[in-house]
Amino acid sequence: MAKVRLRPETNNLYLDFSFRGKRCKEQTALKDTPANRRTLETFANRIKREMAKGTFDYRAFFPDSPRASQFDGDMQATPTAVATRSHASPDRGPSTPTLGQFAGTWYQENLPRWRQTHADTVEGTLHQHILPKLGEKPLAEITRADLLAFRAELGKQTGKGGGALSPSRINHIMTPLRMLMAEASERYEFLTPFRNIKPLRLPKLDIQPLSLDEVHRALGTVRKDWHPYLATRFFTGMRTGEINALEWKHIDFEQDLILIRQSIVKGKLENTKTDGSMRDIPMVPLVRNALLEQQKLVSEDCRWVFAQRNGDPINLVNFTNRVWHPLLRHLGLVPRRPYQTRHTAATLMLASGENPEWVARTLGHANTEMLFRVYSRYVPNLTRNDGKAFTGLVTASSMPTSSAARTKDAPHGTATPLSVLTRKQLEALVAQLQQQ
C-alpha cells in the first residue's frame, strides 16, 4: 500500500510503497499541508487500485523517476494518472470537463454557504476574468504556466480608477480559481497546478488613525446631527456596515451593550462578516450619551439607530462625500477613509493599556494576531482587561487638562499628546479619575 510520508529536513511529502518486491520512495515538491496531504492520498489510492487490478504502470505514474526504468517492460498498461512532478497533459491526464463546465457545478454547490454579496462577487469574478481566459480548457490540462500567465495578464489590466489592478485585487480574483481547482483535483483525481503558487505579497498596511485630540476636534466641529454617529464610530470601532445596520432593538441601555448581529453590504442587509463578528460591545459613557442624544434626533417609528432623512440607513458614499471629507478639510487633516475611525478606536483602546484580547473581542477579531501585526506600536502594556482604562482615557480627554496629564517638559497649560504619555502617567491619570 502506498503511504504518504514526510521528509523532515525539507518538510516535503513523499510516497512510500512496495512494487514487485522492491521498496519505492517517490519525492514530491508538496509541502506538508492538509490540502496537499489529501491530494497525495488521493494519488496514493489510485496506485493502490491499479496494483490491485495488476495494471499499475510505474512509468505512467512517475515518468521522471530514475526507478521507472527498472520496471519497463513488466506490462503494457495505459497511462492512468498524473505524475507527482508534472502536471496533467492530453496524453497522460484523466478525462475531465472544461473549467467552464465545472464552474457552474462548483458555484451551485457552494452557494448555500456563501453570503449573497460574496456569491455575487464570485459570479462576477468568474464571468469577467476567469471563464473568458480559461473556461474552454479541460481541468486536467490547466498547467502551472497557464495560471502564472493568467495572473501576469491580470497585472496589466486597469481597474475602475484607471490604474493597474492592485496585488490585493489580483489575489481576490485568483482565490475562487484556486478553490475551484482544488475541488476539481480531488473529484477527478489529478494534482492541482496551484501547488506552490503563493498569493502576491501585499504592501504592509499603513493605518491612519486620528489622535485623541483630533477626534475631539472633529466631534466638536461636525454638525450636531452627525455628532452621535461619529462619536459611536470613534469609540466602538464598529465596521461601517455594522453601525449602518444597527437597529434600536440591538441597543441594551440596561446592560450598556451594543449587540452586533447584522451588517449592510453593498446595500443589502446580511449576517455579520464572521461568527466572531457577532458580538456585544460595551458602551463607554461617551457612547451611551451619544446614543441617548441620537434617540432624540430620530422618529420613534424608525427602526435604524442612524438613519437618513428618508428613514433609510446611512449611505456610506453620501456620508463620505458630504460629511467626512469636508470635515477633514475644514480641520486641515490628511484625507483618509471613514474606515480609519475603526483603526482610531483600536489604537485608543490599546494605548490606554487594555488587554489585547478584550480589544480583539470588542472589534470582532477571532484572535489578537491582527492587533499585534497592525497596531503593535500602540501597545504600551497588557495590564487591563475590563474596559475601564479606555473609559478613563476618553472621559479624561473631555475634561480640563490636569497636571497629572502633563509631562515635566511640557509648557504649563499644554495637554500632553497621547503618544508621549508613559505607562505610569496613563495609570496615574486613570487612578486619579477613579477617585473623583
N, C-alpha and C positions, 0 to 999 in steps of 0.2 A: 504494500500500500504506500502511495506517495504521501509524504508528510511535509508540512510547511514548518521550516525551522528558521532560527535567527542566528546570523553571524555577528557576535557582539562587537568585534573590532570595527565593523563598518555600519552596523545597525541595518544591514540589508537582509532581506528574506531569501531563502533558497529552498529548493525542493530536494528531499532526501527519499530515495526509493531503491528497490532492487529490481533488476531486469535480467532474466536469463542467468541467474545465479551471481550477478555482479552488482555491487552497491554503486549507485549513481548519485552524484550531487550536482545539481544544475543551479548556478548562481543567477540572481536577478538584480536589477538596479532598484527594486522596490524597497522603500523604507518601511519600517515596522509600524504601520498604522492599521486601525481596524478595517478601513476600506481596502487597503492593499492585501491584508490577510484574507478577506472574503474573496477578492478577485483571484488570488493564488490558490485558495482552497477549491474554488470552482474549477480551476485549471487542473488541480491535482485529482479531483473527482473524475474528470474526463479521462485522465491517464488510467485511473483505476478501472473505469468501464471498458476502455479499449483493451487493457491487459486481460480482463475477464473474458472478453469475446475472442481474444487471440489475434486481434487486429492492430495491436499497438506498433506504430512505425516510429522508431526513435528519431530518425532524421526529419520526419514531418513535424514532430513536436519541437525538436531542438536542432534546426538546420545549421546553426552556427557552432554547435558544440563539437569539440575535438573527439569526444567519445562516440559521436554518431557513426564514425567510420567502422567502429568495432562491430556494429550490428547491421551494416549494409549487407543486403542480400539475404537476410533472415526471412523476409517475407515481402511480398509485393502489396503494400497497402496504400490506399489513397490518403493523401494528407488530410488530417481531420481537425487540426487546431492551430492556434496562433502561437508561435514560439515566444518564449519569455523575453527574448532580446530583440524581437522585431514586431512590427505591427501587422495587422491583417492586410492581405493583398488579394486580388481577384483569384489567384490560382492556389492560395493557401487557406484563406479565411472561410468561416461558415457563411452560409447564405443568410443575409439579413435584409429587412426592409430598408428603405431610404430614411434618412433623418426626417424628411418631411412627413412621411407616412407614420413614423413612430411618434413624432412630436405631438400629434393630436391625441393619441392614446395616453402618452405621458402627462399631458396637460389635464385631461379629464380625470385621470386617476389621482392627481394631486390637488385638484380644485377644492375638495371638501376640507382640506386642512389649511387652506390659504385664506387670508382676509381678501375681501373683494378688490380693494385697491391694489394689493400685491398681485392678485391674479390678473388684473388689467395691465399692470406693468410688465409681467412676464409675457402676456399675449402680445403686447406691443413690441417687446424686445424680439420675440420670435419672428414676427411678421416684418418688422422694419430692418432687422440686421441679420439674424441667423439663417432663416429659411432662404432668402434670396441668394446667399452665397454657398450654403452647404446643404440645402434642402433636397437636392437631387442625388446626392451621393449615398450609396449604401453605407449603413452604420459601420460595418466592419472594415470598410475601405478608407475611412477617415483617418488620416495619419497625424502624427505629431507635427509634421511640417505644414499640413493643412491648417491646423489650429494656430500655429505661430504666424502663418501668413495672414490668416483672418484677423488675428489680434493686431498685427502690424498695420493692416489696412484700416482698422478702426482708428488707429492713432493718426491717420492722415485725414480723417473726416472732421467736419466742423460741427460744433454744437449750436444751440439756439442763439447764443451771444455772438456767433461768428468766429470764435476761437476754436482751437483744437479740442477734441474730447479729452477730458481730464483722466488721469490714471484711475481715479475712483469710478468714473462713469464707465470706463472700459472694463474694469473688474466686474461691475454690476451687469454688464452685457454678457460677459463670459460665464458668470455664475449659473444661469439656467442651462447653458450649453454643457457645462461641467456636470451638473446634476442629471441632465438627460442622458449623457454618455455613460455615466456611472450606472444608471439603472439599466440601460441597454446592454452594457457589457456583462452584467450579471444575468440578464434574461436570455441573452443569445450566446453567452459563454465565449467572450473574447476579451482581451486585455484592453482596457480603456487607454486611448492615446494621450489622455490628460495626465498620466502619471509623470511626476517630476516637473510639471509645468506650474510654477508658482504664480500667484497673483502679482501684478505690478506693485512695486513698492510705492507707498503713498508718502507725500511730504508730511512732516511732523505737524500735527495740529497746533496752530498758534492761536490760542484763545485771546479774546479782547474784553475781559470783564471790566466793569466800571468800578472805580474805587468807592468806598462808602461815602466820601464827601460828594463825589459826582452823582451817586444815587440820590442823596438828599437834595442836591441842587435840581436834579431832574424832577423829583416829586414836588419840590416847591415851585417849579416853573410851569409844569404841564397844566393844561386846562382842568378845572375841578372835576368834570365828569369823567375824565380819564385817570384821575389820581388813584382810585381804588384798584383799577385794573393793573396799573404799573406797579403799585406797591405789592400787590399779590404776586406778580411775576418776579419781582426783585427778591422777595423774602420767602418764597416757597420753592423756587427752581422748577416749577411745572413746565412741561413742554408746551409749545404753542397749541397743539391740537388738544391737549388735556385741559388747559384753562379755558379755551374757547368752547369746549363741550361740557363745562361744569354746569350742573343744574342745582337748584336750591335744595333738592332732596339729598344732595351729596354734601351739604354743609351741616355739620353737627356742632351747634354752638354749646350744647351741654357738655360735651367731651372735648371741645376745642379741637376738632379734627376736620380735615378736608378729605373726602373719600374719592379717590381717583378710580373710576370704574369704566370710563369710555374716552374716546378721542375722536376728533374730527380730522379726517384725512382726505384731502382733495375734495372737500365739500360734503363728504359722506360720514355719517356717524357710525363708528365701529368700536369693537372692543379695544382694550388697551394694547399697546405695541407688543408686550410680552406678559407672561404671568407675573413677573417681578414688577412690572409697571403698575399692576393693580395693587394699590397700597393706601395707607392712611397717613396723611401729612399733618403733623401737629401745627396748630396755629400759634405763632408768637403774637403778643399783644398788638403789634402794629398791623398784622394781617387781620386779626379779629376786628379791630376798629375799622379797617378798610372795608371789610365785608358788611359790617353794620352800616357804614356810610353808603355802600352800594345798594343796600336794601331800600334806602330812601329815594334812590335815583330811578328805580325801575318800577313798573306797574306790578300790582300784586298777582296778576294772572300770567306774568311772564315766567316761563319755566327756566330760562337761562339766567345764570348769575350775571354774566356780562353780555349784553345784547346791543345791537344797533337800534336805531330809532324805529325801524320797521318790525322789530321784535325778533329778528334772526340773530344767530350767534355772530360774534365779532368776525369780520372778514380780515384775514391776515394782510392781503395786498392793500386794502383800504387803510388799515391801521399803519402799515409800514410807510406808505407814501404820504399820508395826510397828517399823521401824528408823530411817528417815531423819528423819521429823518429830519423833518423840520425842527423837532425838539433838540436833536443833537447839533444841528447847525446853529440854532439860537444859543446853545451853551458853549459853542466853539469846540465840540468834541469830535474825535475822529469818527467818520461814518462806520457803522457796523450793523450786522443783522440783529433783529429783535431777539433772536435765539441767545444772544450774549447775556440776556437777563438771567438765563439758566446758569451760565458759567459764573455770573456775578454772585448768585445765591450760593453756589458751590464753594467759591473762593472765600466768601464771607464766613460761611459755616466752618470751613477748615481753619481759616485764620483765627477764628475765635477759640480754637482749641477743641472743637467737638471731635468725638471718636469717629474715624472714617467709616466704620461700619454703620453707625447711626446716619451719617451723611449719605452713604450709599443707599440705605433703605429709604430715606426721605426723597432722594432723587429718582428712585426706581431702578437702580442698577442691581444686577444679580450678585455682584461682589465688589470688592474695593479695587480691583485691578485697574480700572479706568481712572479712578481717583488718583492713584499713585503715578500713573503714566502721564496724565494730563495736568494734574494740579499739584504735583509733588512739591513745588517750591512754595506753596501756600500752606503747608502743614507744619506748624511750629511745634506741636506736641500731640500726644494721644491720651490726654488725661481725662476728658469728659465724654459722657455717652448719653446724656439725658436732654440735651437741647437748651439747658439753662445758660450756658456760656454765650450761645448765639443770641438768645433773648436779651441778655445783659448788654451785649455789644451793640445791637441795633437800637435798643432803648437808650443807651448812653449817648449814642450819636445824635439823638434828637434833643438832648438836654444841653444846657450851657456847659462849656468845657471846664473841667475841674483840673486842679493841679496834679492829680494822680494820672491824668491822661496826657501830661506834657513830659517831654524829655528834658534832661538837665540843660542841654544846649539850646533848646528852643526858646525863641523870644517870648517874653511874658504876654499872655493873651492869645498865643498862637496854638491851635489844636495840633497835636502830633499826628502825622499821617499814619494810617493803619500799618503800612509796610515797614515802619521803623519801630513800632511797639515791640518790646521784648515779651517773652512769655511771662516773666514776673510782673511786668507792667499790666499786661492783659488780666492776669489773675487778680492783681491788686484792684484794678478797675471794677471787675465783676464782684469782688468781695465787698467793695465799698457800696456798690449799687444794692446788693442784697441786704445790707444793713440799714438802708434808707427806708 
